[in-house]
Amino acid sequence: MIEVTRRQAILGTVSVGTVPVAGCVNSADSDPSNESANQTQESISADDMTFDVTVANQFGETHPAQINAILTNTRKTPFILSTGVTPPFTSYLSRSQSDESQLVLVPDVSEDESPLAWQGDGSPIPTSAENGCWTVTQEVLIEDIGTEIKLDQGESSSQQYDVYGYQNEKCPPSGAYQFEDALRVYLGQPSANTPAQEVTLKFTLTLAGDQSVSVETADTTIKTVED
């Protein structure tokens, strides 16, 4: 897995040398527009990957709730994901509800590797439940760092995330919390000339009145990127 900025992931190019060949060259074959058309003939569909989120642990006295996300390549050829540094899911805040209650996902990575930058003094992550709740009160800034990851046939990308109430003094209220993330997928090395498709991953994390957690994954959607 190679870490790059999102700008580098999109704008990076590869220099390729040319070798002279004796004989005639078909001008149609050398037309860059034909090459571009050939690249766009093959695309990825929602059937070429599976995305699932499961509950690993419920909230407890010694740990927050934890979920696992996994994305698997089910096509016969590899593809490359251009996403954040904790694939497969890199959107850490739930959408705001009408009362502005949110949850935050904290990926199970070292502090040096984490894209979450907390704004405040002291440790933002509690080590035990406070008044029966697992919440963080500091504001978070999410660093815009990108990663390219290649998945061969049958290969998966997975990550575990801790679940906390976000900027709440009390336990987060029960209800359905929506999470959505978008990443790009390429059938070749990402560059300004490589056709890309955008994959949208969604799931709903439901918090019951007793603070128990359940997760439902939505259908994956894919669209062509129009730069």
Residue, then its C-alpha position, 0 to 999 in steps of 0.5 A: m500500500i502506497e501513501v500519497t496525497r490525493r492530488q498526487a494520486i490524480l495527477g501523477t503520471v508515468s513516463v514510458g519509453t518508445v521502441p521503433v518498429a520497422g515497417c508501416v504503422n497503422s495511423a488509426d492504431s496510433d491515434p490517442s483518441n482510439e486508445s482512450a476509447n479502448q480504455t473506457q470499453e472495460s468498466i467495473s460494476a457493483d457485481d465486481m466487489t462486495f462491501d460489508v460492515t459487521v459489529a465486532n464488539q458491543f459497548g462495554e465497560t472496558h472498550p467502546a463498540q467496534i465494527n469491521a469493514i471489508l471490501t473484496n475484489t470479486r472480479k477476475t482481474p485486479f483493480i486499484l483503489s484511490t482512497g484515504v489512509t484507512p481503507p476501505f472506509t475513510s469517512y469517519l463522521s456520521r451525517s448530522q441528525s436533526d438534533e446534530s448528534q453524531l458518531v465518530l469512527v476511530p480507525d484501529v491504527s497507530e496515532d502516527e498513522s491516523p488521519l484524525a487530528w484532535q483539537g484540544d488539550g489532553s488525550p481525546i480518547p477515553t480509556s473507560a466509559e464515563n457515566g456509562c458512555w463512550t464519547v469524545t468531546q474534542e473537535v476533530l480535523i480529518e487530514d486529506i491524505g490519500t492511499e492507492i491500494k491494489l486488490d487482486q482477484g479475491e483479495s480484500s481490504s479490511q479495517q476495524y473502527d471504534v465507535y464513539g459519540y462525537q462532541n457529546e457530554k451525554c450518551p449519544p441518543s438512540g437512532a439510525y446514524q448514516f455513514e457514506d464514503a466515496l473512493r475512486v477505482y481504476l483498472g490501470q495505474p491511476s493518472a490524469n489519463t486513466p479512466a476512473q469510476e467513483v464507488t460510493l459505500k454506505f451503511t447505517l449504524t443503529l443505536a438502540g435505547d440500551q446502547s446496543v449497536s447493529v449495522e446494515t450495509a446499503d448497496t454499493t453504487i458506481k458511476t463514471v468520473e467526468d473530469 
